[in-house]
């Protein structure tokens, strides 16, 4: 048991304490408006347990910050003049999401209601152009969207960045990204410098699969407590939601499913090890197996080729009945099912969401994947989870990057200037 000396001393009623309480109450009121839809001040007061006078003051501040707006007059059944509904606004506040992929860069901005404001996608070979040149190109995308938002009267509240590899989220450094050939890259620091971002504009860097998992969970599976998102592009990674929260692990490096050894006699992986799962099921492996002409010899993705285009061509060939493509995707599905059985047996998720190219060709992967998965799940059908394709496809990670900033605004509305 801790003694009183172990506890921080707080001066009740101090200015700092009052500021903290007000910021917390701002978030409470904003969350109530967000979850309840159009609601009167009286309804917000009932829902939050705050006094009407306190709610009125807080709503005034949220109106000034452009986070809520007043809708039409309404009568809620009580005696007195009709009031006005409060509803989520946020049209003048944007969250910026960025993504670094081995073959492309992506950017999008969304408002607080999740509506897409702008989108950009740029073919970019990060594996050969290096970290610094790639971050310069990413910074240019960020500046373009921030300036466009400013001309439209929209303020950017923060920047989220998705990167394929283990990330130290607290510092924004990429620990290692084998498919980019990056090691210990200070992404947040360099992006802030290269894009000349102001000090008060937050930059959050996280693993692409983690952010994609959050995007899918928030959009389509919010009622699911345990979910795993699996991405298949140049590499393979997983984002895990456990008990409704992102599972990061002790050092924040969880989810490296693609680097589980599944074939000791298999091919050498970009990480330097042999027989990793991603050497069997990531997009380059799928192209070698199902459509080798799309992957020129010696090229791990085809020069200048967008993986979204390659996935679409795989789907077109499979739909047309091409025997090589169908046989290849069936083989990929078997390896995928084998790989998925590992986290299913360990974590027992309710849903697995397939992203990247997996989502594009899911109808041709799932039959063999599910057969293999069913055969390998120790607890049998009782532990067999639902496997489905991503609703966002290749855009899941960049949407998740923007979504992290949206959630930060809801957690602390005071960060948005009046």
N, C-alpha and C positions, 0 to 999 in steps of 0.2 A: 504494500500500500504506500502511495506517495505521501510525503509530508507537505505541510503548507508551503515550505520553502521551495518545493518542486514546482509550484504553480505560479504562472505569471501574475503579476499584480496589475489590476485594472482599476482605474479611478472612475467610479460610476458617475455618469453625468458630465464627464470631461468633454471638451469640444471634439476630440478625436473619436470618442465613443459615440457621440451623437451623430457624427458624420457616418460612421460605420453602420449604425442602426438605420439611418435614413437610406443609405445605399441598399441595405438588405430589404427594407420595406419597398423601395422602388422596384426591386426584382420580384418581390412577392406580388405586388399589384400588377406588374406587367405579365407575370406568369398566369395570373387569374384571368386577365383579359384574353390572353393567348388561348387558354384552355376552354374558356366558357363562351367564346365568341362574343357577338354584340351583347353588352350587359350594361345596366345602369350603374351609377356610382354606389347606390344603395346595395345592389347585388354584389358588387365587388367588395364592399365593406363586410357584408355577411359572409362571403366566401373566404376572405382573408382574416376575419376577426379583428380588423382595425376599425377605429372610429370613423364615422363619416367625415369629420373634419380633417382627419389625417389623410384619408383617401382622397378627398378633394384637393388637398395641397399636393400630394404625390402625383395625382392625375394632371394637375397643372404643369408640373415639371416634365412629365412624360410627353405632354402635348408640345411643350417648348422644344423638347429634344427630337420631335418628329417620330416618336415611337408608337403613339396611339393617336386616334382621331375621333371626333364626335360625328356620329351618324344622325339619322332622322330622329325627330322627337317621338317619344312613345309614352304610353301610360302603363305603369306596371301593376295597377290595381289598388295602389295606395291613394290616400286623399292628398290633394295638392296639384300643383301644376305638372304637366307632363315633363319628363326628363329627356335626356338625349343618350342614346346608346354610345358606349365606348367600344371601339374595335381596334384590332391591331393595324398599324399603319406601316411604318418602316419603308415607305417608298423612296424616301430621301436618304436611306442608310443602306450601304451595300457591304457585303462580305466578298472578298476576293480569294478565289481558289486557284492554285497553280499546281502543275504536275510535271515532273521530269520522268520520262520513259526512255528506254534505250534508243527508240526510233522516232520519238516525237516529243514535243512540248505542248502542253494544253493550259488554257486559262479560262475561267468563267467567273462572272460576278452574279450574285443573287441578292434579292432584297430579304427583309426579315421574314416575309411570308414564304420564302423559298422560290419565288418567281425568278426565272432566269432573265438577267438584264443584258448580258453580253457573253459571247463565247468565241474563243479563238483556238485554233489547232495548227501546229506548225511541224512539218516533217523535219526532223533534226536527229542526226546520228551522234548521240551523246557518247557512244563507246569509242569513237575515234576523235571527237573534237575536244574531249577533255572537260574537266570540271569547270575551270575558269571560263572558257568560251561558252559552255552550256549555260552557266549562271548569268553571263552577260546577256545571252539571248533571252533567258527567262526574265531577267530584270527589264529588258526592253518591252516584253509582253506586259509585265506588271505596270510599267509606266504608261503604256498605251491605254490600258483599261482604266487606270486611275484618272488619267487626264480626260478620257471620254466621259467618265462618271462625273467629274467636276464640271464639265461643260453642260451636263444635263441637270446640274444642281443636286447631285447625289454625293454624299460623303462616304468614303471607304473607311470602315471601322477596324479593319485588320486584314492580314494576309495569312492564309494557310497554304502550306506547301507539302505535296505528296512526293515521296522518293522511294524507289524500289530497293530497300535494304534496311538493316537495323539502324535506328536513329536514337540518339540521346535527346529525348524530347525537351528536357529542361534547358539544354544549351543550344538546341537546334543543329547539332553536328551529326553528320552521317558517319556512323562507325565503320561500316563496310558495305559497299554495294558491288558485288562481284560482276554483275552484268553491265555495270557502267565502268568498271575498273576504277572505282573511287575508294579511297581509304582516308578516314579522319578528315572529312571536308566540312568546314564551318558554314553550312548553307545559309542559316539565318543571318549570320554576321556579314557574309559576302553579299547576299541579296540586299540587305539594308543599305550597304555602302554603294553598290552598283546602281541601285534604283533611287538612291538619295531619299530613302524613306525617313520621315520624321521620327524622332525618338519615342513619341507617344503612340505610334502606330505599331500594334503588336504583330509579331511574326511567329507563327507556330509551324514547326516542321515535324512530320510524322511519317511513319511507314505507309506506303500506298495501300496495302491490304487492310491495315487498321482503319484508315480513313474510309475506304470503300465499304468495309463492314458496317461502320457507323451510318453511312449514307443509306445503305440497303435496309438496315434495321430500322432507322427512323422513318423511311418512306413506306416500306411495305410489311415490316415484321415487328412493329413496336410492341405487340402483345406477346412476342416470343422471348422467353428469358435466356435461352441458350442457342446461339446461332454461330455458325462458322462461315466466313466468306473465303472462297478460294479463287485466286486470280491466275490466269494462264496467259502470259505474253512472252517476252524474251526469257523470263524466268517464271518461277511459281512461288507464291507466298500465300499466307493465310492470316486473316484477321478473326479474332475470336471474341464474341460477346458472351460472357458468363454471368448468370444471375442479373442480366440487364445492364452489365457494365463491361467495358473493354478490358480484356485480360492481357496485361502487358508483360507479366513476369517480373522477377526480382530486379532485373536491370533494364527492363523495357524492350528486350530483344526477342519476345515470343513470336511464334507464328512462322518460323522458317521451315515450313513443311516441305518445300521444294528441295531442301538439302538433307532430308532423311535418306540414308542409303537403302535402296530397294533392290539393287542388282550388283553384287560385289564384282561381277565380271563385266559390268557395263562400261559405258563411255565415260571419259573424263569430263567433269563439270567445270563451269567457269569459276567455281569456288576453289578448285584445285583438288577436290576429292573425286572419288570414282563411284559411278552407279547411283548418283542422286536421283530422286524422283523426277526432278525437272528435266533431266536428260532423256526421260521417257515420254513426258507429256506436255512440256512447254511448247510454245508455238513453233520454234525451229525444229523440234523433234517431230511435231505433227506434219510439218511441211516435208521433211525428209522421208517420212513414212507414207504419207497420203498423197502428196503432190510435189515430188522432188523438183519438177521443172520450175516451181515458184521460188526455189531456193538455189540460186547459182552456186556452183561448187566453190567452196572456200568462204562463202558468205553466210553469216549467221542470221540473216533476216532479209538479205537482198538489199543492194545499195539504194538508199532513198525510198524504200518500200514502206508504206504505212501498214502496220499490223492489222488495222481495221479493214483495209482493202484485201489483205491476204486472207483474213478470216471470211470475208464476204465471198471470195472466190472459192474457198473450200466448201462453203455452204452451197454455192451454185453448182459445183461439180457433184456434190453428194446428192442434191435434189434432182440432178439430171440422170442419176444412176451410174455414175462413173465407177467401175469396179475397183480400181486402184484406190480411189478416195474412200469408198465405203469400207473396204477391207482395212485400210490404214486407220480410219477413225474407230473402227471396231477394236483394233489392237490398242489404240490410245485409251479407249474407254476401259479396257481390261486393266491396264496399268493404273489408270486413274482410280478405279474401284479398289484396287489393291492398296494404293496410297491413302485413300480416304478411310479405309478400315482402321488405320492406326489411330487417328484422332477420334473416330467414332467409338472405338473400344476404350480409349482413355478418357474422353470427355462427355460422351453421350449427348451430343447436341440434338436439338429438336429439328433444326433446319440447316442444310448446307446450301449456300448460294454460290453458283458457279459464275465467275466473271471473266473478263477478257475474252479471248477467242472461244473459251469453253461455252460461254453463253450463246455465241453465234451458231455453234454447231451442236448444241445440246441434244436436239432430237436424234442425232446419229451417234452421240457418245453415251447417252444415259442407259440404253438397254443393256449393253455389255458392262458398263460401270456398275449398274445396280445388281446384275447377276453376280459379279465378283464381290461386291460389297456384302451382299446377302450371305454368300458362302463363307465370308471371313468374320462376320460379326459374332462374337462369342456368345452374347445373350440371345441371339436369334432375332426373330422378327419383332420382339418386344423392344429391342434397342435400335431397330432400323429407323433411320430418320428420313425426313422428306428432303429430296434434292431438287433444286429448281434453278432456273437461269436468272441472271441479274436483270433488273428492270432498267438499269442505267448502262449496261454493257461496258464499253471502253471508257465511258465518262464517269464511272462510279467514284474513282479516287479523287478526281478534281472536284466533283460535287461534294464529296466528304470533306475535302480541304476547306471549301467555302462554308460548309455546315458547321465545322468546329468554331469558326469565327462567329457565326450566327448564335451558337449556344453561349459563347463568351459574352455577347451583348446581352442576352437574356439573363445571364448570371450576374452581370454588372452593368445595368443601363447607364450608370453615371459615366461610363467611358465615352459615351456619345456626346459630343459638344452640343450646347444649346444653340 
